[in-house]
């Protein structure tokens, strides 16, 4: 076996790549970004209210930091945790902006116990993708959009907290990239040391087998030479006998 064959068993240095597109909190973050953009386009004046840019930037920051954090998690658990917490901070800022909008415009907050609240909560719990919300973006009132946005913000935050706790457990049990690098390097050295000891242990056996093969070869060589000489002797004797018989037959013919 070649030494390089053992490298497949060396622990991986890079972390697992998470497909953020499959995570529900990312899907909802994409919804909240698109909803925020349409909300600002419909209800917040382009030039007179700075809230417009703040809302869009906060929504975008949440979504983009989720993507960047999960991508960076391949090489840095610390950076992953940091960026995901930045995403949560942006989400809280966005939630504050929607709450301020409802308060300043004297719109209503949907509260538990109301039918409209229960319908909204049920819908947001069961739907994660943009295609489930986008058809309503041009028909919902500003009050509806704010309340749905707030509900999505709360759900995203809870999901991200659960995900972050899982990452923290993995970090405690598996370590970050420095620990994985040390583990991989140590594992590689241990494998090479074990392979070296195996080869050294096999060497005397192979040397013995080689000596036995050489001895057998010498034995067969001697036997071959003996057989060769006997065969040649028999051949020449046969030649002499043929010659003698030809001479004898020739004399009788005369």
C-alpha positions, 0 to 999 in steps of 0.5 A, a space after each residue: 500500500 502506498 503511503 499516500 493511500 492513508 491520506 483519505 483518513 486524515 480529518 478534514 481541516 475545512 468545516 462543513 459548507 451549509 447550503 443557506 438556500 435550504 435554511 428556513 431562516 434564510 428563505 424568510 430573510 429573503 422574503 423580508 428583504 423583498 417585502 421591505 423593498 416593496 413596502 418602501 417603494 409603496 409607502 415611504 417617500 423617496 426623498 423626504 424620509 431617511 427611513 426608506 434607506 435604513 429599512 432596505 439596508 437593514 433588510 439587506 444586511 440581514 440576508 447578506 450577512 447570513 450568506 457571508 457568515 455561512 460561507 465563511 464558516 468553512 474556514 472560520 467558526 469565529 467569523 461565522 458566529 460574528 456575521 450571523 450575530 450581525 445579521 441578527 442585529 440588522 434584523 432587530 434594527 429592521 423590526 424597530 423601524 417597522 414598529 416605529 412606522 406603525 406607531 408614528 402613523 397610528 396603525 395597529 399592531 396585530 395581537 394574540 387572540 385576534 383572528 387576523 393575528 392567528 391567520 397571519 401567524 399560521 401563514 408565516 409558520 407554514 410558508 418560507 419562500 418568496 413565491 408564497 408572499 410576493 403575490 400579496 405585496 401590491 395588495 396588502 396595506 401598509 399596516 398588513 405589511 408591517 405586521 407580517 414583517 414583524 412576525 417574520 422578524 421574530 420567527 427569523 430571530 428565533 430560528 437563528 438563535 437555535 442555529 447559533 446554539 447548535 454552532 456553539 455546541 459544535 465549536 465546543 465539541 469540535 473546535 475551530 479551524 486551528 483545532 481542526 488543523 492541529 487534529 489533521 496534522 497530528 492525525 497525518 503524522 500518526 498515520 505516517 508513523 504507524 505506516 513506517 513501523 509497519 514497513 520496518 516490521 515487514 522488512 525482515 520478513 521480506 529479506 528472509 523471503 528474498 534470501 530463500 528465493 535466492 537459495 532456491 534459485 541457486 539450487 535450481 540453477 545447479 540442477 539446470 546445469 546438471 540437466 543441461 550437461 546430461 542432455 548434451 552428453 545424451 545428444 552427442 552420444 545419440 549423434 555418434 550412434 547415428 553416425 556409426 549405424 550409417 557407416 555400418 549400413 554403408 559397408 553392408 551395401 557394398 
